Each structure stands twice: as structure tokens, then as C-alpha cells.
Amino acid sequence: MRTVWLNGEYLPETEAKVPIFDRGLLFAQGVYEVTPVIDGHFCNWPYHAERIGRSMALARITDNTDWPPILDELIRRNGLTEGRIYLQVTGGAPADRDFLSPADPVTATRFAFTQAAPVVDQPKVGEGMRIILHPEGRWALRAAKTTQLLYAVLAKEAARDAGADDAWLVDNGMVTEGTSANAHIIDSRGVLVSHPVDHGVLPGITRLSALPLAREMGLAVEERAFSVDELFAAREAFITSATTVVMPVVEADGRKIGDGRPGALTLELRRRYVERLRQA
């Protein structure tokens, strides 16, 4: 049975419980991070620590948990070699429900758990992902990695209903991002185009690390929004996230991207990124 960590205790997953008045449950006042685990080590922690600090500030959550020793111990206790580790912090559990946080602050609820899953040899790498384009309907505060994920859930369900792997969200004809990943294209000029990490998309940690590697490969990078028309005219497309790392996208709404196969530049970027994680 998997061991999880909840508010300072390592527990069997069946014994970890959160009160019904927790503000993460009632108001989605919760933030989270996910980091890949490769060779028994979690990755990119300084970037995740910085982002969860920003997310907590935006969500009005205060917490100073020292996460790295906890994550190391969870990985050890669960014997995890490859997969991911998830942590979440909420506004805590006051005595009753109220939109306003208590005048006397309550302790944040904190938990973490591991998930075994392939990171390096993912089956979709060889064939690429198929996506649908879906209207952007999320709230405006997208830069914080909060647990307000209902719209992402619905978009993923729509993709599954359409026989696709995921969805890319579209706002006024411009692609914002995937449901749980940053979206990128390599356009007809061979330029990597990636939406800037303003309020309109999540500042992805994998994106942050992968774009410099693309520049090292000699690719020009433009951080700007790209249109649906540009997507269909692109040579290659891909997503970046902690769970997929760098994953090719070969089809959108039933139309091929490029030649309909994972692109050589995308696969090379993925190879370099995985190598970087192993070295780090």
C-alpha cells in the first residue's frame, strides 16, 4: 500500500483524511505542484518552489513547509524509481464554512503523494498525441497553479469523447495552452513559437527549462500567442509538462500537423530534456 504525507505524518493512503470544511474542498482555495521523478529523484525543485510561492501569494495561503526532505522520504518509502510526485497546500480547515478566511489564521492543509508512471519511455512518444481544439472557458487567473480545474476536466472529457488524447484551448482564434500543459509549435519558418507566460497561461516549469535547450539546438524562439491557422500550417507541434515532459502532437481536430508523425526537432528536444533531468 502506498504511503502518503499529510500535515506532518506519513500514513497509509487509506488513513489520510481531510476535514469537510477544508477551504480547498469548499472554495478551491488550494495550490499544487507536480514534479517528475527519474532515477529515484524529483526534478527542477527550485523552479517548483518559486512557482508554488507565487501561487500561494495569489491564493492568499500562508505556509513555509520544507518540502524537499518530505519528497525524498516519500520516494524512499514507496520505492519509486520513475513517475511523479504531487504536493498540495490549501487554505486550511476552519470551524465552519465562510467565504472569508478566519480573522485568526488557521494552519494550511498540506499533503503529498507519489505516482508510479513512465516518464522516459512513454508510449505516446513514438506515435504522437492527437488533440481537439476547445473553446477557452477558464477563469482569468490562469498563472496560479490552483486546484480550480473543473474546466480542464470537462475539456479532457470532451477530447476523450472525440477519440483524442487531449485538448488545446482557444481564445478568440488564438491557442492559449493545453488542459494541463503548455502548447508549442515549430512554424513553417522553423521557429519555435510558445505563448508568453503572462496571465493567460500557466508558467510551466518544463517549458521554462525546455526553451533554453531549444535555443542551444539552434532554434529561434518567439514567445507570443499563435493562431489556429498557424497550428495547422506548422511543421511540428508539442506540449511540455511535468507528466509528459516533451510530447509530440501530430493531429488537431482530425487534421495532420506536418506529416502526421512526431517531429524530429521535438524528439531531439525531448531527448535533451530527459538527459538534463538525469544530470541534474
SVG drawing of the C-alpha trace seen along z (x, -y; Angstrom):
<svg xmlns="http://www.w3.org/2000/svg" viewBox="-20 -39 45 41">
<polyline fill="none" stroke="black" stroke-width="0.4" points="0.0,0.0 1.2,-3.5 2.5,-5.8 1.4,-9.5 2.3,-12.5 -0.4,-14.7 0.2,-17.6 3.5,-16.2 2.6,-12.5 3.5,-9.6 0.4,-7.5 -1.1,-4.6 -3.2,-6.2 -6.4,-4.7 -5.8,-6.5 -5.2,-10.0 -8.3,-12.2 -9.1,-15.9 -12.0,-17.7 -15.1,-18.6 -14.6,-22.3 -11.2,-22.4 -11.1,-25.6 -9.5,-23.6 -12.6,-21.4 -15.2,-24.2 -13.7,-27.0 -10.9,-25.5 -8.5,-27.7 -5.7,-25.3 -2.5,-25.3 -0.3,-22.4 2.8,-21.3 3.8,-18.1 7.4,-17.2 8.7,-14.2 10.7,-11.5 13.6,-10.0 16.1,-7.5 14.6,-7.9 15.0,-11.7 12.5,-14.5 13.4,-17.2 13.5,-21.0 12.7,-21.8 14.0,-25.4 11.5,-26.3 8.6,-24.5 9.4,-26.2 9.3,-29.6 6.1,-28.9 4.2,-27.5 5.3,-30.6 3.7,-32.8 0.6,-30.6 0.2,-30.7 0.5,-34.5 -2.2,-34.9 -4.5,-32.4 -3.9,-34.1 -2.4,-31.0 0.5,-31.1 2.8,-28.1 6.5,-27.5 6.8,-23.7 10.3,-22.5 9.2,-20.1 12.4,-18.5 13.1,-16.2 9.4,-15.1 9.5,-14.4 12.8,-12.4 11.3,-10.4 8.1,-9.6 10.1,-8.4 12.2,-6.2 9.2,-4.8 7.3,-4.0 10.4,-2.6 9.7,-5.0 12.2,-4.9 10.2,-6.7 6.9,-8.6 5.8,-11.8 5.3,-13.3 2.4,-15.6 2.0,-18.1 -0.9,-20.4 -1.4,-23.2 -4.9,-24.6 -6.3,-27.5 -6.8,-25.0 -9.9,-23.8 -11.6,-26.4 -14.5,-25.5 -17.2,-26.3 -17.8,-27.4 -17.3,-31.1 -16.1,-32.8 -13.8,-35.0 -10.7,-33.4 -10.9,-33.4 -9.6,-36.5 -7.3,-34.2 -5.5,-32.3 -5.8,-28.5 -2.9,-26.2 -2.7,-25.3 -3.6,-21.8 -0.6,-20.1 -0.3,-16.7 1.9,-14.9 1.9,-11.5 3.8,-9.6 2.6,-8.0 4.4,-5.4 4.3,-6.0 6.6,-6.0 8.4,-9.3 11.2,-8.5 9.7,-5.7 6.1,-6.9 4.1,-5.0 2.8,-8.2 6.2,-9.4 6.5,-7.1 3.1,-7.9 2.4,-11.4 -0.7,-12.8 -4.0,-13.6 -5.8,-16.6 -9.0,-18.6 -9.4,-22.4 -11.8,-23.5 -13.1,-27.0 -11.2,-28.7 -13.6,-29.0 -11.4,-29.1 -11.3,-31.9 -8.9,-34.8 -6.3,-34.0 -4.6,-31.2 -1.0,-31.9 -1.5,-30.5 -1.4,-26.7 -4.6,-26.3 -6.9,-23.4 -9.8,-25.1 -9.6,-22.6 -13.2,-21.8 -13.0,-23.3 -9.8,-21.4 -11.6,-18.2 -14.5,-18.9 -12.2,-19.7 -10.3,-16.4 -13.6,-14.6 -14.6,-16.2 -11.3,-15.1 -11.9,-11.5 -15.4,-11.6 -13.9,-12.6 -11.4,-9.8 -8.5,-12.2 -5.8,-12.3 -6.3,-15.9 -7.5,-19.4 -5.8,-22.7 -7.8,-25.7 -8.6,-28.5 -9.5,-32.1 -10.6,-34.4 -8.8,-32.2 -5.6,-32.0 -4.3,-28.9 -3.6,-29.5 -2.4,-26.1 -3.4,-22.5 -5.7,-21.4 -2.7,-20.6 0.3,-21.5 1.9,-24.4 1.4,-24.3 4.1,-25.0 4.6,-24.8 7.5,-24.9 6.2,-27.0 6.8,-27.0 10.0,-29.0 11.4,-26.5 10.8,-28.9 9.6,-27.6 6.5,-29.6 5.3,-29.5 2.6,-31.5 4.2,-34.0 3.7,-33.2 1.5,-36.1 -1.8,-35.9 -3.2,-33.9 -1.3,-30.7 0.4,-28.8 4.2,-29.4 5.2,-25.8 8.4,-24.5 9.1,-22.1 8.5,-25.0 10.9,-27.2 13.6,-24.5 13.0,-23.3 13.1,-26.7 16.8,-27.3 17.5,-23.8 15.7,-24.6 17.9,-27.7 21.0,-25.5 19.8,-23.4 19.9,-26.5 16.2,-27.1 14.9,-30.6 12.2,-31.1 9.3,-33.5 7.3,-33.9 3.9,-35.0 0.4,-33.7 -0.2,-31.7 -3.4,-31.2 -5.3,-28.1 -4.3,-28.7 -0.6,-28.8 -1.1,-25.5 -2.4,-23.8 0.4,-25.3 3.1,-24.3 5.9,-21.8 5.7,-20.3 3.7,-20.8 4.3,-19.6 3.4,-20.0 5.5,-20.4 4.5,-19.4 5.9,-17.5 3.9,-14.4 4.5,-14.3 7.9,-16.0 8.1,-17.0 5.4,-15.2 4.8,-15.5 1.3,-16.4 0.5,-15.1 -3.1,-15.8 -5.7,-18.5 -9.4,-18.2 -8.7,-15.3 -6.1,-17.3 -2.5,-16.3 0.2,-18.6 3.1,-18.5 3.4,-15.0 1.3,-13.5 4.3,-11.9 6.3,-13.0 8.7,-15.7 12.5,-15.2 13.1,-18.5 10.5,-17.7 12.0,-14.3 15.5,-15.8 14.3,-18.4 12.7,-15.6 15.9,-13.6 18.0,-16.6 15.5,-17.5 15.4,-14.0 19.2,-13.9 19.2,-17.3 16.9,-15.9 19.1,-12.9 22.2,-15.1 20.5,-17.5"/>
</svg>
